[in-house]
């Protein structure tokens, strides 16, 4: 940690990246894929499927970020990626109801083991906001599924744009009624923290070394002088005096 609890006294809200930082998207998608395959008597590479689905995430948002496509929320982008992947993985036989249900697995992601308790402790001192590329309905449904105690499900939908565009951070800060230095971005991704710092936010890196599975090579360690570096949300709570 490069700061201390005393130096964080001006921070009133913690703004969290969600996918990968708060919830285990990969393990959750693998679980749901395996359940589907068991029900239909299929055998596919569910880990490979989860990785391929997520690999389409950033490219799908790029046209929105660059102004080539009007904002659409993640359910639409996830479904477009899913429809492209199903034939490749031998799942083209899914009917519309099955495709819709599978697509909404992103509403049913499980939290990391430390997430619920760590956030409960942090909420005793700070306002907790999602600063996510997920839309409000997705974040709310995920919170109910995983028991996540958000005060405010904010981010992309409010700004009609996707991170790391500046307006996503700026809009979240404005909707909280705070100054940038009164907010702290909490993320397992260095690029998210860089974008947040550029908007004047404080920063906390939380390690999630298995977000992309056992062979993960990115974001294994902080690559900036972030205000706080923590091993998980329980560690973060302790470092922030919660």
C-alpha positions as CSV (number, residue, x, y, z in Angstrom):
1,X,0.0,0.0,0.0
2,X,1.3,3.4,-1.0
3,X,-1.2,5.3,1.1
4,X,-2.6,4.8,4.6
5,X,-6.1,4.8,6.2
6,X,-5.4,8.3,7.5
7,X,-4.6,9.6,4.0
8,X,-7.9,8.2,2.7
9,X,-10.0,10.4,5.0
10,X,-11.4,12.4,2.1
11,X,-12.7,9.3,0.3
12,X,-16.5,8.9,0.7
13,X,-17.3,6.4,-2.1
14,X,-15.7,3.2,-3.4
15,X,-16.5,2.7,-7.1
16,X,-15.9,-0.9,-8.2
17,X,-15.2,-2.5,-11.5
18,X,-17.5,-5.6,-11.4
19,X,-16.5,-8.2,-14.0
20,X,-13.4,-9.9,-12.7
21,X,-13.0,-7.6,-9.7
22,X,-16.2,-8.4,-7.7
23,X,-17.5,-11.5,-9.6
24,X,-15.9,-14.6,-11.0
25,X,-17.3,-14.4,-14.6
26,X,-15.2,-17.3,-15.9
27,X,-16.1,-19.8,-13.3
28,X,-19.7,-18.8,-13.4
29,X,-20.0,-19.2,-17.2
30,X,-18.2,-22.6,-17.1
31,X,-20.6,-23.7,-14.4
32,X,-23.6,-22.7,-16.4
33,X,-22.2,-24.2,-19.6
34,X,-21.6,-27.5,-17.9
35,X,-25.2,-27.5,-16.5
36,X,-26.6,-26.9,-20.0
37,X,-24.4,-29.6,-21.5
38,X,-25.5,-32.1,-18.8
39,X,-29.1,-31.4,-19.5
40,X,-28.7,-31.9,-23.2
41,X,-26.2,-34.8,-23.1
42,X,-23.5,-32.7,-24.8
43,X,-19.8,-32.6,-24.3
44,X,-18.0,-29.3,-25.1
45,X,-15.0,-27.4,-23.9
46,X,-16.8,-25.2,-21.4
47,X,-13.6,-23.4,-20.3
48,X,-12.8,-22.7,-23.9
49,X,-16.3,-21.5,-24.5
50,X,-16.1,-19.1,-21.5
51,X,-12.8,-17.7,-22.7
52,X,-14.1,-17.2,-26.3
53,X,-17.2,-15.4,-25.1
54,X,-15.2,-13.1,-23.0
55,X,-12.7,-12.5,-25.8
56,X,-15.4,-10.9,-27.8
57,X,-16.2,-8.4,-25.1
58,X,-13.7,-5.7,-25.8
59,X,-14.0,-5.8,-29.6
60,X,-17.8,-5.6,-29.3
61,X,-17.6,-2.4,-27.3
62,X,-15.0,-0.7,-29.6
63,X,-17.5,0.6,-32.2
64,X,-19.5,2.3,-29.4
65,X,-16.4,3.8,-27.9
66,X,-15.2,5.1,-31.3
67,X,-18.6,6.5,-32.3
68,X,-19.4,4.0,-35.0
69,X,-22.3,2.6,-33.2
70,X,-24.9,4.1,-30.9
71,X,-24.8,2.8,-27.3
72,X,-26.4,-0.6,-26.7
73,X,-26.3,-2.4,-23.4
74,X,-24.3,-5.6,-22.7
75,X,-27.2,-8.0,-23.0
76,X,-27.3,-7.1,-26.7
77,X,-23.5,-7.3,-27.2
78,X,-23.3,-10.6,-25.2
79,X,-26.0,-12.1,-27.4
80,X,-24.4,-11.1,-30.6
81,X,-21.1,-12.7,-29.5
82,X,-23.0,-15.8,-28.2
83,X,-24.9,-16.3,-31.5
84,X,-21.5,-16.3,-33.4
85,X,-20.0,-18.8,-30.9
86,X,-22.8,-21.4,-30.7
87,X,-22.1,-23.1,-34.1
88,X,-18.4,-23.2,-33.4
89,X,-18.9,-25.1,-30.2
90,X,-21.6,-27.4,-31.4
91,X,-24.5,-25.6,-29.7
92,X,-26.4,-24.3,-32.7
93,X,-29.4,-26.5,-31.7
94,X,-30.3,-24.2,-28.8
95,X,-33.8,-22.7,-29.2
96,X,-34.6,-19.1,-28.6
97,X,-35.6,-19.5,-24.9
98,X,-32.4,-21.5,-24.2
99,X,-30.2,-18.9,-25.9
100,X,-31.9,-16.1,-24.0
101,X,-31.5,-17.9,-20.7
102,X,-27.8,-18.8,-21.4
103,X,-27.1,-15.2,-22.4
104,X,-28.4,-14.0,-19.1
105,X,-25.8,-16.0,-17.2
106,X,-24.0,-12.6,-17.0
107,X,-26.9,-11.6,-14.6
108,X,-26.1,-14.7,-12.4
109,X,-22.4,-14.4,-11.9
110,X,-21.0,-15.6,-8.5
111,X,-19.0,-13.3,-6.4
112,X,-15.4,-14.1,-5.4
113,X,-15.3,-15.8,-2.0
114,X,-14.3,-12.6,-0.2
115,X,-16.6,-10.3,-2.1
116,X,-19.7,-10.3,0.0
117,X,-18.1,-10.1,3.4
118,X,-15.4,-7.6,2.3
119,X,-18.1,-5.3,0.8
120,X,-20.2,-5.6,3.9
121,X,-17.3,-4.3,6.0
122,X,-16.4,-1.6,3.5
123,X,-20.0,-0.4,3.4
124,X,-19.8,0.5,7.2
125,X,-17.6,3.4,6.2
126,X,-18.0,4.1,2.5
127,X,-20.8,4.4,-0.1
128,X,-20.4,1.4,-2.5
129,X,-21.1,2.0,-6.2
130,X,-20.7,-0.2,-9.2
131,X,-18.7,1.6,-11.9
132,X,-19.2,-1.1,-14.5
133,X,-19.7,-1.7,-18.2
134,X,-22.8,-3.7,-17.1
135,X,-26.2,-2.0,-17.3
136,X,-28.4,-1.3,-14.3
137,X,-30.7,-4.4,-14.7
138,X,-27.7,-6.7,-15.0
139,X,-25.9,-5.2,-12.0
140,X,-29.1,-5.4,-9.8
141,X,-29.8,-9.0,-10.8
142,X,-26.3,-10.0,-10.2
143,X,-26.4,-8.3,-6.8
144,X,-29.5,-10.2,-5.8
145,X,-27.9,-13.5,-7.0
146,X,-24.6,-13.0,-5.3
147,X,-25.7,-11.0,-2.3
148,X,-23.7,-7.9,-3.2
149,X,-24.6,-4.8,-1.1
150,X,-24.4,-2.0,-3.6
151,X,-25.7,1.5,-2.8
152,X,-25.7,2.6,-6.4
153,X,-25.5,0.5,-9.6
154,X,-23.8,3.0,-11.9
155,X,-21.5,3.1,-14.9
156,X,-21.9,2.6,-18.6
157,X,-25.7,2.9,-19.0
158,X,-25.8,6.3,-17.3
159,X,-23.0,7.6,-19.5
160,X,-24.3,5.8,-22.7
161,X,-20.7,4.8,-23.2
162,X,-18.2,2.2,-22.2
163,X,-15.0,2.3,-20.1
164,X,-12.3,3.4,-20.4
165,X,-14.0,6.5,-22.0
166,X,-13.7,9.4,-19.6
167,X,-17.5,10.1,-19.5
168,X,-18.2,6.8,-17.7
169,X,-16.0,7.8,-14.7
170,X,-17.2,11.5,-14.8
171,X,-20.9,10.6,-15.0
172,X,-20.6,8.2,-12.1
173,X,-18.8,10.8,-9.9
174,X,-21.4,13.4,-10.8
175,X,-24.3,11.1,-10.0
176,X,-22.8,10.4,-6.6
177,X,-22.7,14.2,-6.0
178,X,-19.0,14.0,-5.1
179,X,-15.7,15.4,-6.2
180,X,-13.3,13.1,-8.0
181,X,-10.9,13.0,-5.0
182,X,-13.8,11.9,-2.8
183,X,-14.1,8.7,-4.8
184,X,-11.8,5.6,-5.2
185,X,-11.8,3.2,-8.1
186,X,-11.4,-0.4,-7.0
187,X,-10.3,-2.7,-9.8
188,X,-8.3,-5.8,-10.6
189,X,-7.3,-4.2,-14.0
190,X,-4.5,-1.7,-14.3
191,X,-5.9,0.0,-17.4
192,X,-9.2,0.7,-15.5
193,X,-7.2,2.3,-12.7
194,X,-5.2,4.4,-15.1
195,X,-8.4,5.7,-16.7
196,X,-9.9,6.5,-13.3
197,X,-6.8,8.3,-12.0
198,X,-6.8,10.4,-15.2
199,X,-10.3,11.6,-14.0
200,X,-9.0,12.5,-10.6
201,X,-10.1,9.4,-8.7
202,X,-8.1,7.7,-6.0
203,X,-7.1,4.1,-6.9
204,X,-7.0,0.6,-5.3
205,X,-5.7,-2.4,-7.1
206,X,-7.2,-5.7,-5.9
207,X,-5.4,-8.9,-7.1
208,X,-7.5,-11.5,-9.0
209,X,-4.7,-13.7,-10.4
210,X,-7.1,-16.4,-11.7
211,X,-9.8,-14.2,-13.3
212,X,-8.8,-15.7,-16.7
213,X,-8.0,-19.1,-15.3
214,X,-4.7,-20.8,-14.2
215,X,-2.8,-19.6,-17.2
216,X,-3.5,-15.9,-16.7
217,X,-0.7,-13.6,-17.8
218,X,-2.2,-10.1,-17.4
219,X,-2.9,-8.0,-14.3
220,X,-1.0,-10.3,-12.0
221,X,0.5,-7.4,-10.2
222,X,0.0,-3.6,-10.0
223,X,1.9,-1.7,-12.7
224,X,1.3,1.8,-11.3
225,X,1.8,3.6,-8.0
226,X,-1.8,3.1,-6.9
227,X,-3.0,4.5,-3.6
228,X,-3.7,1.0,-2.2
229,X,-2.7,-2.5,-3.3
230,X,-4.7,-5.3,-1.7
231,X,-4.9,-9.1,-1.9
232,X,-8.7,-9.2,-1.8
233,X,-11.6,-7.3,-0.4
234,X,-11.0,-8.4,3.1
235,X,-7.5,-7.1,2.9
236,X,-8.8,-3.9,1.3
237,X,-11.3,-3.4,4.2
238,X,-8.5,-3.8,6.7
239,X,-6.2,-1.3,4.9
240,X,-9.1,1.2,4.9
241,X,-9.8,0.7,8.6
242,X,-13.0,-1.2,8.2
